[in-house]
């Protein structure tokens, strides 16, 4: 019985030893195979070495050119985005200021329309009003055209609806208060009377 155990232990030891030797042999074979592949891939002649270097440098140049093109495109996009943001910021700030000044312009227009005995006073009001409008126009603010134009809810605010056979459907007949815009932004909608 004891002899059998010793034999069994010896067999197990021999099995482990053989298994380790097989694994070591497999590792050596794999290393040898990798080493052979390394030498197979290496160019043999000087011409092949130079061709390989040229190809490598061409690849590097292509990669760099691609990166440069991408950076240039990103920079162009950045410039366009910055210009658009700057324009939007300018229009926003300018629009906020102009909105507060529009009631002053409305009062100047009313003063110019009112009748007076003093013609010099009236022409003075008209000159100030003209100068005010020129300053607004030079800063990108423009009046919204309304009378005779089709009603557009994005530009006009209808305060009443009237029947008028001389005008088509949804045509602005009168304007109570002028509307203004800067760029694409509406600062104030025109208050209008719409026909039909």
Buried (B, 14 or more C-beta within 10 A) or exposed (E): EEEEEEEEEEEEEEEEEEEEEEEEEEEEEEEEEEEEEEEEEEEEEEEEEEEEEEEEEEEEEEEEEEEEEEEEEEEEEEEEEEEEEEEEEBBEEBBEEBEEBBEEBEEBBEBBEEEEEEEEEBEEBBEBBEEBBEEBEEBBBBBBBBEEBEBBEEBBBBEEEEEEEEBEEBBBBBBEBBBBBBBEEBBBBBBBBBBE
